[in-house]
Amino acid sequence: MLVVLGFLALSGCVTTTDSPFAREANKQKAEENYVKLGMAYIGQGNYDRARDHLERALQINPDSPSALAGMGLIYQTEGEPDLAEKSFLNALDSDSNYTRGRVFYGAFLYNQGRYKDAETQFTRASEDTEYDDRGSVFYNLGRTQDELGDIEDATASYKRAVGLSRGNANYLLALSTSLVNEGEYASAEHYYNQLVGMMQHNPNLKHSPESLLTGLRLAHHFGDKNREASLALLLRKQYPKSEQLKQYRALISND
């Protein structure tokens, strides 16, 4: 499942007040406050409270793109894809330049297996140079292109994601793996070493089956027996039933 990185990472505690926001003279501010609370509740998994606040925003402004997109997220979570898509499209009809809503819609399409449609939405979203999380848009675009088998395009998207971020382990791994898939081992090694360096300085970052397999493919290609043995041991011990271990065994069986 595609997760739109950071789109629900809202800080602060959710609070309520006895004075309804609708009493504020500034209805636009009231709408913004209801949407902000609604999205925060979505981030906490409290969809009933989220729906309540988003519906209040829509009472103030039935065409609120952010509230409509938020309702799309709720419908998506509830397993109502038709209602979710309708809400996302209504949000974009209300404001075709609402990039965050376009990203939400792209993620929805990806999770529906509609990769070409998702690519269209992510490509459009990536063109917004003012969007505050363009790195994640290019990352999700790359994942979509991977699903379509467009490895070169995926690599280009991952490179943009890495370039736009200040250091993101997921982006570096995706780029390293994509470059290995293209046979660009030297470039892959460069980015993979950046990933390993991040792991060495951040104890919260751990190898995944994917990162171990990418490292193994690089070590195997360059004939680095010591590194290959070390990574293979980690993969066998930590992920003995993983698909990546099966792929590694297939790799060495072809020697």
Phi, psi and omega in degrees: 000138179277129177249126178281110190295127171082354188287345176242015182276073181262135183266163177092161180271150175280127179233157177235167180221152180287340180265110182304141179299333183298344180282348180294145179295325182271097183294329179296319178294321178298316178301314180298320181293319178296318179295317180301315178293319179300316180292326177295320178294324175299317179299332179268357181080013179263083190283333178294313179293323178299313180300317181302313182289321180292323178293327176294321177298320181288336174293325178284316182220096183299343181255016181299112183296322181290323178290321178296319178294322177298319177295326176300319178297320179295313179299321179299315180295326182278001180076034179243075187297324181294315178293323179298311182297320179299318180293317179298317180293322177297322178298316182285331174294324180290322179210099183292346179263011180279089188294320181299319177295325178292323177295316177303316181294320177299318179294322177299313181297320177301312182292342174273357182080012181264071192292321180295318177295320179296319179300319179301315181292316180293323177298315178297317180295325183292343181280350180277098184289348180267353182292136191279358180221053183296330180303316180291330178294314179293325177297313179292327174297317179297318179297322179294317179294327173301315181296331179275355181080014180267077189295318181297316178295321179298316179300316179298320179293318178296323177297320177296319180299314179296318181294330182273348182256161178268013182126099181229122186297319181297319181292317180296319179294316180299317180293315179301313182295318180296321179293322175298317179299331178275351183084013179268071190292322181296314178294320179299318179299320180301311182285327179294323178295326174297319179297314180298320178298320176297319180297323181292333181261354181227103183296345179280347178268122181238156176295139170258169175303323181294316181292325178292318180295318178298317177298322178294319179296322178292312180299319180295318181296317184274359178071028179273086186298320182295313180294320180298317180296320181294314180291324179296321179296316178299316181296319181291321184282318187271330184224063187293339182251016185283154175294330181293326177294321177298320180293322179293318179298324177293323180298311184283339179287342181272357180291000000 
